[in-house]
Amino acid sequence: MIENKLPTDNLYKSIAIFGLVMLITSFIIPGIYNNKTRNDIEYFYQNYEKLGIEKSELVNINSELTNEYYVENKLLTVFLFFGGILTMVFGFVFWYFKTQKYLDIILKEKALNTKRRE
């Protein structure tokens, strides 16, 4: 059985990890869209006669696909990048100040109490 290794014991930690995933995805998506656009353009260049498209129209199709790719990709990438940064920072800051800070104090007190007993 596969165990869950993600630190999801705290809501803020989960939010921070989600923001990190968004940030990483913002770097992966442009490559995916670029490959899709390149494949679409190659398809039109290879099959323009079958599709009934004149060779002169291929330039227009190429620029339309490139512009469509650029608009869709740019908007999604910007949203994921800045949304990921904000979500990640929010999660880590709240995790530290609302949870981890107090857990460190408790751990320090336990360590001091153990030292005193010895």
N, C-alpha and C positions, 0 to 999 in steps of 0.2 A: 504494500500500500504506500502511496506517495504522501509524504507529510508536507504540510504547509510550512514553508520556511520564512514567509514574509512576516515582519514584525507588525502584526495588526492587533496587538493587545491594547492599543490606545487609539481613539478616534483621530487625534491630531497627527499621530504618526501615519495613519492610513491616508489622511488628507495630503500629507507631505509626499508620500510615495505616489499617490495619484498625480500630484503636480509634477513629480519627476518623470513619470511615464508620459504625461502630456508633453513635457519639454523634449524628451527623447523622440517621441513621435513626430514632433515638428521638424526634426532633422531627417527623418526617414521618408515622410510623405513626398517631398519634392522629387526624390529619386523614383518613387513608384509612378507618380504622374508623368515624369519625364519619359520613362520607359513606355508608358501607355501612349503618350502622344507620338513618340518616335515610331511605335508599331502601327499606329493609325496612319501616319504619313507614309510609311513604307507600303502599307496595304493599298493606299490610293495610287501611289506611283507604280506599283506592280499590276494593278487591276483597273487602271483608268479606262482602257478600251472596253473591257467587259461591263464596266459601270456606265458607259456612255458619256464619259467626261473627256473634254478636249484637253490636250496637253497644256495649253495656255491657262486653263482654269486651275491647274494643279498648284500654281503659285498662290492663287487666292485661297484655295483650300488649306494649303500649308500655313499661310498667315492667319487664317481664321482659327485653325486648330491650335496654333501657337498662342494666339491671343486668349482663346478660351482657357487653355491650360494655365496661362499666366494669371488670369483673373481668379480662377477657382483655387489654384495652388497658393497664390499669395495671400488671399483672405484666410484660408484654412491654416496656413503656416503661421501667419502673424497671430491669429487667435490662439492656436495651440502653444506658441512660444511664450507670449506674454501671459496668457492664462495659466500656463504651466509654472512660470516663474512666480506669479502672484500666489497661486495655490500652494506651491512648495514652500515659499517663504512664510506664508500664513501658518501652514501646518507645523513647520519646524519651530517657529518662534513661539506659537502657543504651546506646543509640546514641551519645549524647554521651560518656559516661564510658568505654565500651569501644572506640569506634572514632574518633569525630570529634576527640576530644582529641589523639590520637596523630597523626591526619592533619594537624591544624593545626601540630603541632610539626615534622613532616617538611616541610611547606610553608614554614614559617618558616626552617628550616635551608637549604632550597634557595634561598630568596630571599636570605639572608645570604651564601651561597656565591657566588651570581651577582653580588652587589654587590661582593664582595671581588675577584673576577676583573677587574672593570672598573677 
